[in-house]
Amino acid sequence: MNEIPQHVSDDRSRQGCAPVPGAPVSPLDARLSMPRPSDTPELPVVNAVRWLLAALGAAFAVYATQLVSIAVGSFAVALVLLQLTATTDVAALAAQIAIPVQIISELAVFAVVLPWWLRVRPVSFLQGRRRTPRSRALGVVAVVLLGVGLQMVISYALGLLLPLFPDVKTEYDTLTDNPVMNEFSVAAVLILAVGAPLTEELACRGVVFEFALRAMCPKQAGRWRDRAWRTARSQPCPPLGAVPPRAFWLANIVQAVLFGALHLNITQFAYATVMGLIAGWLVWQTGSLLPSMGLHLVINFCAYFVNEIATVLEAGGVVFAITASAAMVGAGLWLFRRAVDRPAPLP
């Protein structure tokens, strides 16, 4: 009796025929024979705990990367400066290393979160929406209005509230007394208005938000649980089902709170959390991180010009300035909602 050639038995195996006893199993056959993971049910509470821990872990990974890179960068930059200048003034040395160390930290975080986001992006909840040139232009105007208004509302709120809490004010003043925050230079602007929006939005509105949405949407689990199974069969990712408003807002709160917590002080935690909620809404409405990056950029860039903007607004009085700032926030939100061609499944 003639033996069946190996390539024929392999073809039959791929077609569902029983493999030839003793025949080696190829990696492709092994992948094709594995069951679909989503066919094994997982309790919603298990899914929620798993992905909430993943969101927390992603935020901690960002914090740990910042901590390690700042420690290593501070040592390396200080060592170089000591060799070049032989200075013994600790305060002057600290001021000199602030900007280079911050650049090192942001590059390190970017190197961690970008590949992570590119990995989860194909099966993420952020589905890009078709935008016309008109809607894009309206979106840009809305983001600028929203960013300027938020920066001024935050500034007025801090000016009114911080004096009531002297210890908190002292901590905040000490934290913001550094060359990145106080000096308007090319390097400082690149760090605060470009690097921070890029890295923090990839991390928080990208990876952390995605994991939080997975925690709140167990019915969509097949999109990520079956990824390897689909890849082996060259099957496309299933379409994204409707996400309930409650699930979105819970996930949005999670990512915003973790974003605020990364700032490590109560003052920045408060206003960063509010900013994170708005940035998460922008991302959800468009399916893109670009609007939240733009908002973050405008807010941080305007920090250098708070006094100048306040001078213009306060020509009509402080009450007018506060009202105008709040009106810019409202107008920005309204205009952005109008700029979205195809709204997200939210009321």
C-alpha positions in Angstrom: 0.0 0.0 0.0 1.4 3.4 -1.0 2.0 6.0 1.7 0.2 9.3 1.5 2.7 12.1 0.9 3.4 14.4 3.8 2.2 17.6 2.0 -1.2 15.8 1.2 -1.7 14.8 4.8 -0.9 18.4 5.9 -3.5 19.7 3.4 -6.1 17.2 4.7 -5.3 18.2 8.3 -6.0 21.9 7.4 -9.3 20.8 5.9 -10.4 19.1 9.1 -9.3 15.5 8.2 -7.7 13.5 10.9 -3.9 13.9 10.9 -1.7 10.9 10.0 -0.6 9.1 13.2 3.0 10.0 14.0 3.1 12.9 11.6 4.7 16.1 13.0 2.3 18.9 13.8 3.4 22.2 12.2 3.1 25.5 14.0 0.3 26.6 11.6 -1.6 23.4 12.3 -1.3 24.0 16.0 -2.7 27.5 15.7 -5.5 26.4 13.4 -6.5 23.6 15.8 -6.8 25.8 18.9 -10.3 26.6 20.0 -11.6 30.1 19.8 -10.9 31.7 23.2 -14.1 33.7 23.4 -16.1 30.4 23.2 -14.9 29.8 26.8 -17.1 32.2 28.9 -15.5 34.6 31.3 -17.4 36.1 34.2 -17.9 39.9 33.7 -16.4 40.6 37.2 -13.3 38.6 36.2 -13.0 40.6 33.0 -13.5 43.9 34.9 -10.9 43.1 37.5 -8.4 41.9 34.9 -8.6 45.0 32.8 -8.9 47.5 35.7 -5.6 46.0 37.1 -4.2 46.3 33.6 -5.1 50.0 33.5 -3.6 50.6 36.9 -0.5 48.7 35.8 -0.1 50.8 32.6 -0.3 54.0 34.7 2.2 52.6 37.2 4.5 51.6 34.2 4.5 55.2 33.1 5.2 56.4 36.6 8.0 53.9 37.1 9.5 54.8 33.7 9.5 58.5 34.7 11.1 57.7 38.1 13.9 55.5 36.8 14.7 57.8 33.8 14.8 60.9 36.0 17.1 59.2 38.5 19.4 57.8 35.9 19.2 61.0 33.8 19.9 63.2 36.8 23.0 61.2 37.7 24.3 61.1 34.1 23.7 64.7 33.3 25.0 65.9 36.7 28.2 63.8 36.1 28.8 65.4 32.7 28.2 68.9 34.0 30.5 68.4 36.9 33.2 67.2 34.6 32.7 70.3 32.3 32.2 73.0 34.9 33.5 71.6 38.2 30.7 73.6 40.0 30.0 73.1 43.7 26.7 75.1 43.7 24.0 72.5 44.1 21.2 74.8 43.4 22.8 76.0 40.1 23.5 72.4 39.1 19.9 71.4 39.8 18.6 74.2 37.6 21.0 73.3 34.8 20.0 69.6 34.7 16.2 70.2 34.9 15.5 70.6 31.2 17.9 67.8 29.9 16.5 65.4 32.5 12.9 66.1 31.6 13.8 65.5 27.9 15.3 62.2 28.8 12.2 61.3 30.9 9.8 62.1 28.1 11.8 60.1 25.5 11.8 57.1 27.8 8.1 57.3 28.4 7.5 57.7 24.6 9.7 54.6 23.9 7.5 52.6 26.3 4.0 53.8 25.4 4.2 54.1 21.6 4.9 50.4 20.9 2.2 49.5 23.5 -0.4 51.7 21.9 0.5 50.4 18.4 0.0 46.9 19.7 -3.5 47.5 21.1 -4.7 50.1 18.5 -5.9 47.6 15.8 -8.5 46.1 18.2 -9.1 49.2 20.3 -12.5 50.9 20.9 -11.2 54.1 19.2 -12.7 53.8 15.7 -11.7 56.7 13.5 -14.7 58.8 12.2 -14.9 60.4 8.7 -14.2 64.1 9.0 -14.7 66.7 6.3 -12.3 69.6 5.9 -15.0 71.9 7.4 -15.5 69.7 10.4 -11.7 69.5 11.0 -11.4 73.3 10.8 -14.3 73.7 13.3 -12.6 71.1 15.5 -9.3 73.0 15.6 -11.1 76.2 16.5 -13.1 74.4 19.2 -9.9 72.8 20.7 -8.2 76.2 20.8 -11.2 77.9 22.5 -11.5 75.0 24.9 -7.8 75.0 25.8 -7.5 78.7 26.4 -10.7 78.7 28.4 -9.7 75.8 30.5 -6.3 77.3 31.3 -7.8 80.5 32.4 -10.6 78.8 34.5 -7.9 76.7 36.2 -5.8 79.8 36.8 -8.6 81.8 38.4 -9.8 78.8 40.4 -6.2 78.3 41.8 -5.9 82.0 42.5 -9.1 81.9 44.6 -8.7 78.6 46.3 -5.0 78.1 47.0 -4.7 81.0 49.5 -7.3 79.1 51.6 -4.8 76.2 52.0 -1.4 77.7 52.7 0.4 74.3 52.9 -1.0 73.1 49.6 -0.1 76.5 48.0 3.4 76.2 49.2 3.8 72.7 47.8 2.3 73.8 44.5 4.5 76.9 44.2 7.6 74.8 45.0 6.6 72.2 42.4 6.1 74.8 39.6 9.2 76.8 40.4 11.5 75.2 37.8 12.9 76.2 34.4 10.4 74.1 32.4 7.5 76.0 33.9 9.0 79.4 34.3 11.3 79.9 31.3 9.9 80.5 27.9 12.6 78.8 25.8 12.5 76.5 22.8 13.5 73.5 25.0 11.0 74.3 27.7 8.2 74.7 25.2 9.1 71.4 23.4 8.9 69.6 26.8 5.7 71.2 28.1 3.7 71.9 25.0 4.9 69.0 22.7 6.5 66.2 24.7 4.0 66.1 27.6 0.9 66.1 25.4 2.4 63.4 23.1 3.5 61.0 25.8 0.7 61.5 28.3 -2.1 61.3 25.7 -0.6 58.1 24.3 -0.4 56.6 27.8 -3.7 57.8 29.4 -6.1 58.4 26.5 -4.5 55.6 24.6 -3.4 52.6 26.6 -5.1 53.3 30.0 -8.4 54.4 28.4 -8.4 51.3 26.2 -7.9 49.0 29.2 -10.6 50.8 31.2 -13.1 50.4 28.3 -12.3 46.7 28.1 -13.1 46.4 31.8 -16.5 48.0 31.3 -17.5 46.2 28.1 -17.2 42.4 28.6 -19.5 41.7 25.6 -16.8 43.1 23.3 -14.1 40.7 24.6 -14.0 38.7 21.4 -12.2 41.6 19.8 -9.1 41.1 21.9 -9.4 37.6 23.2 -9.7 36.1 19.7 -6.9 38.2 18.1 -4.4 35.3 17.7 -7.2 32.9 16.7 -8.3 35.3 13.9 -4.8 36.1 12.8 -4.1 32.4 12.2 -7.2 32.2 10.0 -6.7 35.6 8.3 -10.1 36.7 9.6 -10.9 40.4 10.2 -11.7 41.9 13.5 -15.4 41.9 14.2 -17.2 45.3 14.1 -17.4 47.3 17.3 -20.8 46.9 19.0 -22.6 49.8 20.7 -20.9 50.9 23.9 -23.4 52.0 26.5 -23.0 55.6 27.8 -22.6 54.3 31.3 -19.7 52.1 30.3 -18.0 54.9 28.5 -18.3 57.4 31.4 -17.0 54.8 33.9 -14.0 54.1 31.8 -13.5 57.8 31.2 -13.5 58.5 34.9 -11.0 55.7 35.5 -8.5 57.0 33.0 -9.0 60.6 34.1 -8.4 59.7 37.8 -5.2 57.8 36.9 -4.1 60.7 34.7 -4.5 63.0 37.7 -2.8 60.7 40.0 0.3 60.6 37.8 0.9 64.3 38.7 1.6 63.3 42.4 0.1 66.3 44.1 -3.4 67.2 45.2 -3.6 70.5 43.2 -2.6 69.1 39.8 -4.6 65.9 40.6 -7.8 68.0 40.8 -7.5 70.0 37.6 -5.7 67.2 35.6 -8.6 64.9 36.4 -11.1 67.4 35.0 -8.9 68.0 32.0 -8.7 64.2 31.5 -12.4 63.8 31.5 -12.8 66.4 28.8 -9.9 65.0 26.8 -11.4 61.5 27.0 -14.7 62.8 25.7 -12.9 64.4 22.7 -11.1 61.2 21.9 -14.4 59.2 22.1 -16.2 61.6 19.8 -13.6 61.4 17.1 -12.0 58.0 17.6 -8.6 59.8 17.5 -6.0 60.9 20.0 -5.2 64.1 18.0 -7.9 66.3 19.5 -6.8 65.4 23.1 -3.2 66.0 22.1 -4.2 69.4 20.7 -6.1 70.3 23.8 -3.2 69.3 26.0 -0.8 71.4 23.8 -3.0 74.5 24.0 -3.5 74.3 27.8 0.2 73.8 28.4 1.3 76.5 25.9 -1.1 79.0 27.4 0.5 78.5 30.8 3.3 80.8 29.6 0.9 83.6 28.8 -1.7 83.5 31.6 -0.8 87.0 32.8 -1.1 88.5 29.3 -4.4 86.8 28.6 -5.7 87.8 32.0 -4.8 91.4 31.3 -6.9 91.4 28.1 -9.9 89.7 29.7 -9.8 91.8 32.9 -10.2 95.0 30.9 -13.9 94.3 31.6 -13.3 93.4 35.3 -12.4 90.2 37.1 -16.0 88.9 37.1 -16.1 89.4 33.3 -12.8 87.7 32.9 -14.0 84.6 34.8 -17.3 84.5 32.9 -15.5 84.9 29.6 -13.2 82.0 30.4 -16.1 79.8 31.3 -17.9 80.9 28.2 -14.9 79.8 26.1 -15.0 76.4 27.6 -18.7 76.0 26.9 -18.4 77.4 23.4 -15.5 75.0 22.7 -17.5 72.0 23.8 -20.5 73.0 21.8 -18.5 73.7 18.7 -16.6 70.5 18.9 -19.8 68.5 19.2 -21.1 70.3 16.1 -17.8 69.5 14.3 -18.2 65.7 14.6 -19.7 64.4 11.4 -20.7 61.0 12.8 -21.4 61.2 16.5 -20.3 58.4 18.8 -23.1 56.2 20.2 -23.7 58.6 23.1 -26.7 60.9 23.8 
